[in-house]
Amino acid sequence: MGIKRVQKLYLWTVGDPSVGIAGESAEVSAPGWLVESEQYEAEDFKSVLEDFRQKIQEAFEVIWSGEKVFARYDFELQEENAQGLSH
């Protein structure tokens, strides 16, 4: 993975459609130090992205108790959409 421009982290849950419970969703704007990816080497940046994702995911698992929280960066969703994949 090369260095990507990061703007947002999208989070969501699936809920339980079989009983009419909708999933939740949220977006977190990337902090300035994460947006300025040019200051990192590619491998270091990958590690920083994963650490940030994990911490935010853990926070939302507390907020959305009992739900599995999924998280993707904006550039990941764009790549998935370009490849015809969906989350």
N, C-alpha and C positions, 0 to 999 in steps of 0.2 A: 504494500500500500504506500503510495506517495503521500506527501503532505496535502491535505484537503482544507478547503476553506469551510470552517464550521460556523454556523449561525444559530442553530437550534437543536435541541434534543427533544424528540417526541416520545411521549410515554402513553401507554394504554393498557387496559385490561379487556378481556373478552366478556366478562359477566357470565350469566347463565341464561341464554335465550330460551331454553326449554321451559323456564318458569317465569319468563318475562323480565328478567333482570338485565338491564343494559350494562355494557361496559363503561368504564370511565376513560377519559383522555385528558392530557395536559401537554403543554409545551413549555420548555425552559429555554430562555435565551442564553446563549453561551456568554460566559463572562469575558471581559476584555483580554485577559491573559490567555484564554483558550482560542479566541478569535485570531490573535496575533501568532499564528502557527509558524511564521517564518523564523521565530527565535529557537525552534526545536529542530533537531535532526529527525529524520523520518521515523526511525525505530523508537526514539524517545517520545515522539508525538503520539505514536500508536499506543504506547503505554499510558501516557497522560489521558488520552481519550477514553481508554478502557477504565482507568481509575475513576475519572469523573462520572462516566456512565454508571458504574457500579454504586458509587456513593449516592447519586440521585435516585437510582432504582431502589436502593435500600430505604431511602427517605419516603418514597411513594408507597413502598410496601407497608410502611407504618400507617400512612394516611389511608390507603385502600386495603385495610386489614383483611386477610384471608384470600386476597386475589393475587394471581400471578401477574407481575408487571413486566411488560415488554418495553424495550427502549431502542430507538434507532435515531441516529443523527440524520439531519436533513440530506447530507450528501449520500448517505447509505440508501435512503428512500428513493432519491433521484436515480441512483444506479439500479436499484431493484425495479423501478418503474420502466427504465430504459430497456431492461432485460425481460420485461414482461412478468416479473415476479411480484407477488404481493405478500404482505405480512398477514 
